[in-house]
Amino acid sequence: MQDLFKNIKGDKAIWAVITLLALFSFLPVYSASTNLVYVVGNGTTWGHLIKHGILLVLGFLIIYGVHKIPYKYFRALSIIAMPIVYVLLAFTLAQGTTIGGANASRWIRVPFVGISFQTSTLASIVLLIHVARYLSKIRNEENITFKETLVPLWMPVFIVLVLILPANFSTTAIIFFMVMVLCFVGGYPLKYLLRIVGVGLLGLTMFVLTAKAFPGLFPNRVDTWISRIENFADKDDSVADYQIEKAKIAIATGGVVGKGAGKSVMKNFLPQSTSDFIYAIIVEEYGLMGAFTLVLLYLFLLFRIIIVAHKAPTIFGKLLVIAVGMPIVFQAFINMAVAVELFPVTGQNLPLISSGGTSIWMTCLALGIILSVSKKRVEVTQEEKIEQHDNPLEILSEQL
C-alpha cells in the first residue's frame, strides 16, 4: 500500500476530493437503485452497487494510468484522435442504440463487451484538448486574422457540434459554451468570438426550422429538447415536467438534515434517480447540509483546478487544465440546477456521483490529465530546488 501511495503523484487535494466524492456516491446510488429494481424490474440493488463499484475502480485505474503520462503528449494525441472522433460520432448518429423503445442516437454498443458508450463525452474532451493545443500555438502570434483560424480551429469545432446536435442539444450547448470560455481565457480576440456566436445562433435557428419543416428528418430527439425548453419557460404548473415535479417534492421533504440514508420515498417515483436526478435524492436523504456539503466539494475541486492551471509550467498546460477541468464542475452545477428547476432538463450526470460508465470514465480521464499537469509542476519545482540547493544529494535522498 505504501508503494502505491509513493507512485501517486500530482495535486493531493484533488486526489482527496475525488476520493471523497467517489466513496460518498455508493450511498445514493445504492438507495436510488431501488427504482430500477422494483419499478423498472432491472437487476438487484446489490448488483447495481457492485456494478457502480467496478466502474469506479476502473475509473481510478484510468486516473492513475493517465496521470503517469507526461501531459505534453496530449498535444499530439488530440491531433490523432480528432479523425477517430468524427468517425465515432457519425457512426453513433447513424446507428444509435434504441433504449427502452426510444431513439437514443447518443450511444453505441461496444462489441463483445455488452456495454453502451456515449461518444459525445469522449468527443468533448478530445475537442477541448485540440482547442487548447491550437490556442497555445498562436498565443504569441500577433495580428492573427479570423480567416487564418477558420480551418484549424473552428472547422473541427463545428464538425463535432453538427454531429452531436441532432441527438443531444444539451451536450452541444455545453461544449460550445466551454469552447467559448476556453478561447476567451486563451486570449482569442473577442471580436472574432462574437462572430462565432452569431454564426452558431444562426446555425441553430436553421436547424430548428429544418426540423420543424421536415419532422421525420431528425426522429423525436429534437421535439424532446424543444418541449423541455418550452415547459421550462412556461411556469404554469399544468405543464410542469413530471421529473421536475417529483424532484421538487424530494427536495422539499428533505428539510435541513434530511430523512436519513436510504430513506428516500421519491426515489421510487423519480425517473433517472440514479443518474440525472440523483441530486434530488441526495437532498431528500441528507437535507440542505448534505446538499451544501456536495456543492462545497465541487467548489473546492474548482479552486484546486484553478490553482493547478495557474502553476502549470507552460501555456499549453494552463489551457489544458482549464479545457478538461472546467466542464467537470460546470456539468455538476448544471445537474444540480436542473434538480431545483433553475435550468431545463438536460440529461447531464453528476460527475463521480451518478451511475453510468461513460460519465465516470470520461470524468476520470479528465482528472488524470489535470493530475498529470500538476505532477509536472511538482517535478519542475523539485528540479529547481536541486539546482539551487548547496547539497543536491540531500534533496534527492529526501525524495527517495
TASULZI-V284977 format. One record per residue. RES is the residue in one letter. OMEGA is omega in degrees with one decimal (999 if undefined). BURIAL is I if it has 16 or more other ideal C-beta (glycine too) atoms within 10 Angstrom, else O. D_LAST is the distance of its C-alpha to the last C-alpha in Angstrom with 2 decimals. Layout:
# TASULZI-V284977
RES/OMEGA/BURIAL/D_LAST, RES/OMEGA/BURIAL/D_LAST
This chain:
# TASULZI-V284977
M/178.9/O/16.35, Q/177.7/O/12.87, D/179.3/O/11.62, L/-179.5/O/14.15, F/177.7/O/13.09, K/-178.6/O/9.48, N/177.3/O/11.49, I/-176.9/O/13.89, K/176.9/I/13.66, G/-175.2/I/16.41, D/-177.1/I/18.66, K/179.4/O/18.12, A/177.9/O/21.76, I/175.6/I/23.08, W/-176.7/I/21.29, A/-174.7/O/22.86, V/179.0/I/26.34, I/175.0/I/26.68, T/177.2/O/25.69, L/179.3/I/28.33, L/-178.8/I/30.89, A/179.8/I/30.32, L/179.7/O/30.63, F/-173.9/I/33.69, S/-178.5/I/35.31, F/-177.3/O/36.08, L/-179.7/I/38.65, P/179.6/I/40.89, V/178.5/I/40.60, Y/-179.5/I/41.70, S/-174.7/I/44.46, A/-178.3/I/45.77, S/176.3/I/45.74, T/175.6/I/48.94, N/-179.6/I/50.72, L/-175.4/I/49.74, V/-170.6/O/50.67, Y/178.8/O/53.94, V/-179.4/O/55.26, V/-177.9/O/54.17, G/-175.4/O/54.00, N/172.5/O/50.64, G/178.9/O/48.54, T/179.8/O/47.35, T/178.4/I/45.25, W/177.8/O/42.67, G/178.1/O/42.71, H/179.2/I/41.94, L/178.9/I/39.17, I/177.7/O/37.52, K/178.5/O/37.96, H/178.8/I/36.36, G/178.8/O/33.38, I/179.4/O/33.00, L/179.3/I/33.25, L/178.3/I/30.52, V/177.2/O/28.17, L/178.0/O/28.88, G/179.6/I/28.45, F/172.7/I/24.95, L/175.5/O/24.12, I/178.5/I/25.58, I/-177.4/I/23.41, Y/-178.7/I/20.22, G/-177.5/O/21.45, V/-176.4/I/22.82, H/175.2/I/19.89, K/-179.1/O/17.89, I/175.3/O/20.71, P/-171.1/O/20.58, Y/-179.5/I/23.45, K/-179.0/O/25.30, Y/179.3/O/26.45, F/175.8/I/28.42, R/-179.6/I/30.78, A/-179.2/O/32.01, L/178.9/O/31.88, S/177.9/I/34.30, I/-179.2/O/36.78, I/-172.7/O/36.70, A/-176.2/I/36.90, M/177.3/I/39.86, P/178.2/O/42.56, I/179.0/O/41.19, V/178.9/I/41.48, Y/-177.1/O/45.08, V/-179.0/O/46.01, L/180.0/I/44.46, L/178.9/I/46.19, A/179.0/O/49.50, F/179.5/O/49.33, T/-179.5/I/48.49, L/-177.5/I/51.39, A/-173.5/O/53.77, Q/-175.8/O/52.68, G/-179.1/I/51.27, T/173.0/O/51.15, T/-178.2/O/53.86, I/179.7/O/52.56, G/179.0/O/55.14, G/-178.6/O/57.93, A/176.4/O/56.80, N/179.4/O/55.67, A/-175.2/I/51.90, S/175.0/I/51.24, R/-171.9/I/47.66, W/167.8/I/46.32, I/179.5/I/46.17, R/-179.2/O/45.79, V/-178.3/O/43.06, P/174.2/O/44.78, F/-178.6/O/44.03, V/177.7/O/41.72, G/178.0/O/44.36, I/178.5/O/42.53, S/-175.9/I/43.58, F/179.5/I/41.45, Q/-171.6/I/42.24, T/-176.5/I/41.79, S/179.4/I/42.32, T/175.5/I/38.94, L/-179.1/I/37.14, A/-178.5/I/39.57, S/-180.0/I/38.84, I/-179.5/I/35.08, V/-178.7/I/35.74, L/-178.5/I/38.52, L/174.5/I/36.60, I/177.2/I/33.74, H/179.1/I/36.52, V/178.3/I/38.05, A/178.7/I/34.78, R/-177.5/I/34.34, Y/179.9/I/37.91, L/177.3/I/37.81, S/179.2/I/34.74, K/-176.2/O/36.64, I/-174.1/I/39.77, R/-174.8/O/38.10, N/179.0/O/39.07, E/-179.8/O/42.37, E/175.8/O/45.49, N/176.0/O/48.79, I/-176.3/O/47.61, T/179.4/O/50.57, F/-178.6/O/50.88, K/-178.7/O/52.32, E/-177.0/O/49.28, T/-174.0/I/47.04, L/-176.1/O/49.42, V/-176.5/O/48.36, P/-176.3/O/44.61, L/-168.0/I/43.87, W/178.2/I/46.72, M/175.9/O/48.05, P/-179.9/I/44.97, V/-176.1/I/45.02, F/174.7/O/48.67, I/179.6/I/48.50, V/-178.4/I/45.87, L/-179.8/I/47.84, V/-179.1/O/51.12, L/-179.2/I/49.75, I/-170.6/I/48.35, L/-175.5/I/51.19, P/-176.8/I/53.94, A/-171.9/I/51.86, N/-178.5/I/49.55, F/-175.7/I/50.69, S/178.1/I/48.13, T/177.3/I/45.14, T/-179.7/I/46.96, A/-179.9/I/47.54, I/179.3/I/43.94, I/-179.8/I/42.61, F/179.0/I/45.21, F/180.0/O/44.38, M/176.7/I/40.63, V/178.4/I/41.40, M/179.0/I/43.64, V/-179.4/I/41.02, L/178.9/I/38.37, C/178.5/I/40.93, F/178.6/O/41.91, V/-178.4/I/38.35, G/175.7/I/37.80, G/176.7/O/40.78, Y/-175.1/I/43.30, P/-177.1/O/46.80, L/-178.7/O/48.32, K/176.6/O/51.76, Y/178.5/I/50.46, L/178.6/I/48.79, L/176.7/O/52.17, R/-179.2/O/53.78, I/177.5/I/51.34, V/177.9/O/51.97, G/178.4/O/55.68, V/180.0/O/55.38, G/178.6/I/53.33, L/177.6/O/55.93, L/179.2/O/58.71, G/178.4/O/57.08, L/178.4/I/56.56, T/179.1/O/60.20, M/179.4/O/61.44, F/-179.2/I/59.39, V/179.2/O/60.82, L/178.4/O/64.35, T/179.2/O/64.00, A/178.4/I/62.74, K/-178.5/O/65.70, A/-179.0/O/68.17, F/-173.1/O/66.95, P/-177.8/O/65.71, G/-175.8/O/65.07, L/179.7/O/62.76, F/-171.7/I/59.68, P/168.6/O/60.15, N/-176.4/O/59.67, R/-179.7/I/56.25, V/178.3/I/57.84, D/-179.0/O/60.39, T/-176.6/O/57.70, W/174.1/I/55.64, I/179.4/O/58.81, S/177.9/O/60.22, R/178.9/I/57.02, I/179.2/O/57.24, E/178.6/O/60.98, N/179.1/I/60.48, F/-179.0/I/57.83, A/179.6/O/60.17, D/-176.5/O/63.10, K/178.1/O/62.62, D/-176.7/O/65.57, D/-177.1/O/64.48, S/179.8/O/66.75, V/-179.0/O/64.43, A/178.4/O/61.16, D/-178.0/I/58.53, Y/-179.3/O/58.38, Q/179.4/I/54.58, I/180.0/I/54.48, E/-179.7/O/57.23, K/178.0/I/55.40, A/179.3/I/52.11, K/176.1/I/53.94, I/179.2/I/55.47, A/-179.1/I/52.08, I/-177.5/I/50.71, A/-177.7/O/53.88, T/-179.2/O/53.81, G/-179.7/I/50.17, G/-176.7/O/50.94, V/-176.1/O/48.36, V/177.2/O/46.42, G/-179.4/I/47.53, K/-177.3/I/49.16, G/-177.6/O/46.05, A/176.6/O/43.70, G/-174.2/O/45.76, K/177.6/O/49.05, S/175.5/I/49.71, V/-174.1/O/53.26, M/177.2/I/53.14, K/179.7/I/50.47, N/-177.6/O/53.45, F/-174.2/I/55.35, L/176.2/I/52.76, P/179.6/O/52.03, Q/-176.8/I/48.43, S/177.8/I/47.29, T/-175.9/I/43.94, S/-172.7/I/43.18, D/-174.6/I/45.23, F/-179.4/I/46.51, I/179.5/I/43.79, Y/177.8/I/43.43, A/177.9/I/47.02, I/177.8/I/46.26, I/179.7/I/43.24, V/179.6/I/45.53, E/-174.9/I/48.20, E/-175.0/I/45.94, Y/173.3/I/43.65, G/-179.9/I/45.98, L/179.9/O/45.33, M/177.5/O/42.38, G/-179.9/I/40.57, A/-179.5/I/41.71, F/176.5/O/40.48, T/178.5/O/37.13, L/177.4/I/36.65, V/-179.6/O/37.76, L/178.0/O/35.28, L/178.2/I/32.37, Y/176.3/I/33.43, L/177.1/O/33.96, F/176.0/I/30.48, L/177.2/I/29.17, L/178.8/I/31.39, F/-180.0/O/30.06, R/176.5/I/26.42, I/178.5/I/27.64, I/178.6/O/29.40, I/179.1/I/26.36, V/178.7/I/24.25, A/-179.0/I/27.25, H/-175.5/O/27.68, K/-179.5/I/24.13, A/-173.8/I/24.05, P/-178.5/O/23.67, T/176.6/I/26.81, I/178.8/I/30.28, F/178.2/I/29.85, G/178.7/I/26.73, K/-178.4/I/28.73, L/179.7/I/31.73, L/179.4/I/29.81, V/178.3/I/28.38, I/-176.3/I/31.90, A/-176.0/I/33.48, V/-176.8/I/31.68, G/-177.7/I/30.85, M/179.9/I/34.23, P/179.4/I/36.22, I/-178.3/I/34.24, V/179.4/I/35.27, F/178.4/I/38.66, Q/178.9/I/39.39, A/-178.3/I/38.48, F/173.5/I/40.95, I/178.3/I/43.59, N/-179.6/I/43.35, M/179.5/I/43.84, A/177.7/O/46.59, V/-177.8/I/48.48, A/-179.2/I/48.48, V/175.9/O/50.10, E/170.6/I/52.46, L/-175.6/O/51.11, F/177.4/I/50.65, P/177.8/I/52.53, V/-174.0/I/51.25, T/-177.0/I/48.66, G/179.4/I/46.99, Q/179.4/I/43.45, N/174.0/I/40.95, L/-172.1/I/38.74, P/177.9/I/35.19, L/179.0/I/33.01, I/-178.4/I/35.94, S/173.1/I/38.85, S/-178.9/I/39.18, G/-173.6/I/39.25, G/-176.6/I/36.91, T/-179.2/I/37.35, S/-179.2/I/36.70, I/-175.7/I/33.56, W/180.0/I/32.09, M/174.1/I/32.94, T/178.9/I/31.58, C/175.8/I/28.27, L/179.3/I/28.35, A/179.3/I/28.87, L/176.3/I/26.10, G/177.5/I/23.66, I/178.3/I/24.77, I/-179.8/I/24.32, L/175.2/I/20.74, S/177.9/I/20.14, V/-179.3/I/21.52, S/177.1/I/19.55, K/179.2/I/16.26, K/178.6/I/17.39, R/178.1/I/18.23, V/179.3/O/14.78, E/178.1/O/13.45, V/178.9/O/16.42, T/178.9/O/15.84, Q/177.9/O/12.34, E/177.9/O/14.06, E/178.3/O/16.88, K/-179.9/O/14.94, I/-179.5/O/13.49, E/-174.9/O/17.10, Q/-174.4/O/18.66, H/179.3/O/16.55, D/-178.6/O/18.13, N/-177.4/O/15.05, P/-177.3/O/12.66, L/178.9/O/10.47, E/178.9/O/10.01, I/179.6/I/8.73, L/179.3/O/6.32, S/178.1/O/5.09, E/-179.2/O/5.42, Q/177.9/O/3.81, L/999/O/0.00
